[in-house]
């Protein structure tokens, strides 16, 4: 989840359809001739894992083919047998770290519990991988770790008891995703001390006794609950009138 539309630094110009096809082949390992010589196997997995580790520790700008090669102890040019460049690599990193929708798998949870879990999982992922907030999500590609496909399917199926039309159900997921993204960005900026206006606030505005994320999440869910109740009442009234 966390569908960003900003570009991830300057990691390459927009690619054409050929680049997209190549990325899909790597994501799904569909093409036996995608790499000359030995099959990628764990090597591609190590490349992506190393890139994620570097990004987690130092940010997306720190990820480069040269640095990854150095960490793996191989020649930089060897990497290009597996990935065409940083643009393609970021696609693979996104797939590795995407939202899975696993929070929607548990039995018996109502729609509010599912959305709470979804939001908390999203915030945890943003904290674990802060670079996700900068990565390009404007052209998602369905890979085996994709959370924008299978994950969305899981959540939509679990929140259907809200009784809302399909466009509104999707909007609910977008609402939660947007809230998580915004909260993660604000927390990051505040933690970095980049908000001078906060100097005028009381000292406990960011203390451990008040959870800003949970407060906002509960208010959103309270609003959704009231909306669901009104929608159900309106639908019931219409049915009686018919």
C-alpha positions in Angstrom: 0.0 0.0 0.0 1.1 3.6 0.7 0.8 4.5 -3.0 3.3 7.3 -3.6 3.2 9.4 -6.8 6.4 11.3 -6.4 9.6 10.3 -8.1 12.3 8.6 -6.1 15.0 11.2 -6.4 16.6 11.2 -9.8 16.9 7.4 -10.3 16.3 7.6 -14.0 14.0 9.0 -16.7 10.6 7.5 -17.4 11.0 4.2 -19.2 9.1 2.9 -22.1 7.0 -0.3 -22.4 10.1 -2.4 -23.0 11.4 -1.5 -19.5 8.1 -2.3 -18.0 8.0 -5.7 -19.6 11.5 -6.4 -18.4 10.6 -5.5 -14.8 7.5 -7.8 -15.0 9.7 -10.7 -16.2 12.0 -10.2 -13.3 9.2 -9.9 -10.8 7.5 -13.1 -11.9 10.7 -14.8 -13.2 8.8 -15.6 -16.4 11.6 -15.4 -18.9 14.3 -18.2 -18.9 16.5 -16.0 -21.2 16.1 -12.8 -19.2 19.7 -13.1 -18.0 22.6 -14.4 -20.0 24.6 -17.2 -18.4 23.4 -18.8 -15.1 19.9 -18.2 -13.9 19.6 -15.4 -11.3 18.4 -17.6 -8.5 19.4 -16.2 -5.1 21.7 -13.7 -6.8 18.9 -11.4 -7.8 17.3 -11.9 -4.4 20.6 -10.8 -2.8 20.9 -7.8 -5.0 17.4 -6.6 -4.1 17.9 -7.5 -0.4 21.1 -5.5 -0.4 19.5 -2.5 -2.0 16.7 -2.5 0.5 19.1 -2.8 3.4 21.1 0.2 2.1 17.9 2.3 1.6 16.7 1.4 5.0 19.9 2.5 6.6 20.9 5.5 4.5 18.0 6.5 2.2 17.1 5.8 -1.4 19.7 8.2 -2.7 22.4 6.0 -1.2 21.4 3.1 -3.4 23.6 2.8 -6.4 24.8 0.0 -8.6 28.4 0.7 -7.6 27.6 0.5 -3.9 25.5 -2.7 -4.2 28.3 -4.3 -6.1 30.8 -3.3 -3.5 28.7 -4.7 -0.7 28.3 -8.0 -2.6 31.9 -8.1 -3.6 31.3 -8.3 -7.3 32.0 -6.1 -10.3 29.5 -3.3 -11.0 29.0 -4.4 -14.5 28.0 -7.8 -13.3 24.9 -6.3 -11.8 23.6 -5.2 -15.2 23.2 -8.9 -16.1 20.4 -9.0 -13.6 18.9 -5.5 -13.5 19.1 -2.7 -16.2 19.5 0.1 -13.7 18.2 1.9 -10.6 14.7 2.5 -12.0 14.2 -1.3 -12.4 15.9 -2.0 -9.1 13.5 0.3 -7.3 10.5 -1.5 -8.8 11.9 -4.7 -7.4 12.5 -3.1 -4.0 9.0 -1.9 -3.9 7.7 -5.3 -4.7 9.8 -6.8 -1.9 8.5 -4.3 0.7 4.9 -3.8 -0.4 1.8 -4.2 1.8 0.6 -7.7 1.6 -2.9 -7.4 3.1 -2.1 -10.2 5.6 -3.9 -8.2 8.3 -7.1 -9.0 6.5 -6.5 -12.8 6.8 -7.6 -13.3 10.4 -11.1 -14.8 10.9 -13.9 -13.1 12.6 -12.6 -9.5 12.5 -15.1 -6.8 11.7 -14.4 -4.1 9.1 -13.2 -1.6 11.7 -10.7 -4.0 13.1 -9.4 -4.8 9.6 -8.9 -1.1 8.8 -7.2 -0.5 12.1 -4.8 -3.4 11.4 -4.3 -2.1 7.8 -3.3 1.4 9.1 -1.0 0.1 11.8 0.7 -2.3 9.4 1.2 0.5 6.9 2.8 2.8 9.5 5.1 0.0 10.7 6.2 -0.5 7.1 6.9 3.2 6.6 8.9 3.3 9.8 10.9 0.2 8.8 11.4 1.4 5.2 11.2 5.3 5.3 12.3 5.5 1.7 8.9 4.1 0.6 7.6 7.6 1.1 9.8 8.8 -1.7 9.6 5.9 -4.1 7.7 6.0 -7.3 4.3 4.3 -6.9 2.6 6.1 -9.8 3.1 3.1 -12.1 2.6 0.0 -9.9 3.5 -3.3 -11.5 1.9 -6.5 -10.3 4.5 -8.8 -8.9 4.4 -11.8 -6.5 4.7 -9.5 -3.5 2.3 -7.0 -4.8 -0.1 -5.5 -2.2 -2.0 -3.3 -4.6 -3.6 -6.4 -6.2 -3.9 -9.4 -3.9 -3.7 -7.3 -0.8 -6.5 -4.9 -2.0 -8.6 -8.0 -2.8 -8.3 -9.3 0.7 -9.2 -6.0 2.4 -12.1 -5.2 0.1 -13.6 -8.7 0.7 -13.3 -8.1 4.5 -14.8 -4.7 4.6 -17.8 -5.5 2.4 -20.0 -5.8 5.5 -19.8 -2.0 5.6 -22.6 -2.2 3.0 -21.1 0.6 0.9 -21.1 0.7 -2.9 -17.8 -0.5 -4.6 -16.5 3.1 -5.3 -17.0 4.0 -1.7 -15.3 0.8 -0.4 -12.2 1.6 -2.6 -12.3 5.2 -1.3 -12.2 3.9 2.3 -9.0 2.0 1.5 -7.5 5.1 -0.2 -8.5 7.2 2.8 -6.7 5.0 5.2 -3.7 4.7 2.9 -3.5 8.5 2.6 -3.8 9.0 6.3 -1.0 6.6 7.0 1.2 8.2 4.4 0.5 11.7 5.8 1.1 10.7 9.4 4.3 9.0 8.5 5.6 12.1 6.7 4.6 14.4 9.6 6.3 12.1 12.1 9.4 12.1 10.1 9.6 15.8 9.7 8.8 16.4 13.4 11.4 13.9 14.5 14.0 15.6 12.3 13.2 19.0 14.0 12.2 20.7 10.7 9.1 22.4 12.0 10.0 25.6 13.8 6.4 26.5 14.6 6.3 23.6 17.0 8.5 25.6 19.3 5.4 27.5 20.4 3.6 24.3 21.4 3.5 22.8 24.9 6.5 20.5 25.7 4.3 17.5 25.8 2.8 17.8 22.3 5.0 14.9 21.1 5.4 13.1 24.4 4.8 9.4 24.9 1.5 10.0 26.7 -0.4 11.0 23.5 -0.4 8.9 20.4 -1.2 11.2 17.5 -1.5 8.4 15.0 -4.0 6.4 17.1 -6.0 9.5 17.9 -6.4 10.4 14.2 -7.1 6.9 13.2 -9.9 6.5 15.7 -11.5 9.8 14.6 -11.4 8.6 11.0 -13.0 5.3 11.9 -15.6 6.9 14.1 -16.6 9.1 11.2 -16.7 6.0 8.9 -18.8 4.2 11.4 -21.3 7.0 11.6 -21.4 7.2 7.8 -22.0 3.4 7.5 -24.9 3.7 10.0 -26.5 6.6 8.1 -26.1 4.8 4.8 -27.7 1.6 6.2 -30.6 3.7 7.7 -31.1 5.5 4.4 -31.1 2.2 2.5 -33.5 0.7 5.0 -35.8 3.6 4.7 -35.8 3.4 0.9 -36.6 -0.3 1.0 -39.6 0.3 3.3 -40.8 3.1 1.1 -40.7 0.8 -1.9 
